[in-house]
Amino acid sequence: MKRSVVITGVGAVTPLGVGAPALHGRWAEGVVGIADGAGVCREFEPQDFLSVKQVRRLDRFSQFALAAAGEAVAQAGWDGELPYDPMRIGCVVATGIGGISTVETNHDALRDRGAERVSPLGVPGYMPNAAAAAVSMRHGLQGEAYGVVSACASGAHALGLAMRSIQYGDADAVVAGGSEATLTEFGFACFNAMQALSPTGESRPFDARRNGFVMGEGAGMLVLEEREAALARGATILAELAGYGSTSDAHHLTAPEPTGLPASRAIELALHDAGAEPSQVAYVNAHGTSTQLNDAAETRALKRALGEAQAMRIPVSSTKSSIGHLLGAAGAVEAVATTLVLQTGVIPPTLGYGVPDPELDLDYVPGEARPLVAANGGPPVAISNSFAFGGHNVCLVLRAAPAS
Amino acid sequence: MATVTTEQVQGRVVEALASFGPDADEITREASFEELDIDSLDLVELAQIVEDEYGVVLKGEDMKELKTVGEAVDLIVSRAG
């Protein structure tokens, strides 16, 4: 029998503010964290979380991860003292891109002042595992630690792999999530060149007027623990991370496979992993990027995986309508949001949704937040989807903690 | 190049080290890099600043021998002289 994995702490740094409650609460209130075509973490002040030395040594993406991990670990009640053998606590932190601003700064130095002026802090700053290294060092986590890269599915992959290592028995707990900080001139230029970004700077997932995604930055981190160990130490369980499924399109560098078949298989695998039926799903946190192709393929994938009738019943909303697309952090930030949907019973809406696309006919939770309604008995089950450039599909299934 | 004084070099070294993290008032001549939490990566950055300021090239083997702020200042002054 599989060991069960529970979520005992969540943390987030997002364009809606610092902290997981700001993410879910402000999104539910209808606040849009996007301004001037970007989701910037304006309220994040690195000095609030880090020493001078750490600020200098850490790229912005690692700074976000440390702040979010600190929040999650504090909520889990670890309070500076680890509840398990440190060598049995892992750390998995995803990023889609890594420390791009550190690359840019050092490339400027190379071009303008020569190879001898490239900083020794360049590589340790921009390496994609820098955030995992920083979090493991800050909290003394000596189990398996690494970064994960799969573009916009990275954060979800990190959680899925972290969950597996607890299920399998390699770890008793893992601090896991994702982080991204790509809002540089170069970052915008590259995504603009792909014509992936909304030219009007609006994130309107599933709406007929959707015209591309809005890039955002931030991090989401979660504390995952083996259920029996968490219960034994008296931890408060926020939700269960119950299922993980992942497939690839093997279709195109950037466009999703149009039928949604591989993505639907990821959803089916995750539900099976969780021992859950489509009839028990009470909420879908969509990948919902606000691009023409993603939102159409995701709608088809949900119908394939859940069945037309169940897919039409279940409320589907996109966090990206509020904060934009956080790329490699998105899956983790959205898992934090989904955890809080299950914990608080409040489903935030898909903001900016007003003109239905005749092809996209699910319940995208337009307008206002609404209460989560358990389906078909038992604790509510939620799905969080992540689909990536490169064709990587990840689905996470979360289950509400039983009422205590 | 004009001769630099120990005071000038010390001032610049303290300023550079303080920007790496430690409080400026802890950075005395006697302070060791270890107690200031200044590691090999910081010392490479210090060497880059020193070369820009004084034209003194400090190699890895030079830096390895340095244990205190004063030793670094004296080495830079002697090479710049």
Contacts between the chains, C-beta under 8 A, distances in Angstrom:
chain1	res1	chain2	res2	distance
A	51	B	21	6.3
A	52	B	19	7.9
A	52	B	20	7.7
A	52	B	21	4.7
A	53	B	20	6.4
A	53	B	21	3.1
A	53	B	22	8.0
A	53	B	37	6.9
A	56	B	19	7.6
A	56	B	20	6.6
A	56	B	21	6.9
A	57	B	41	8.0
A	116	B	48	7.1
A	116	B	51	7.6
A	117	B	48	6.0
A	119	B	45	6.4
A	119	B	48	7.8
A	120	B	40	7.9
A	120	B	41	4.5
A	120	B	44	4.0
A	120	B	45	6.2
A	121	B	41	5.9
A	121	B	45	7.1
A	124	B	41	7.3
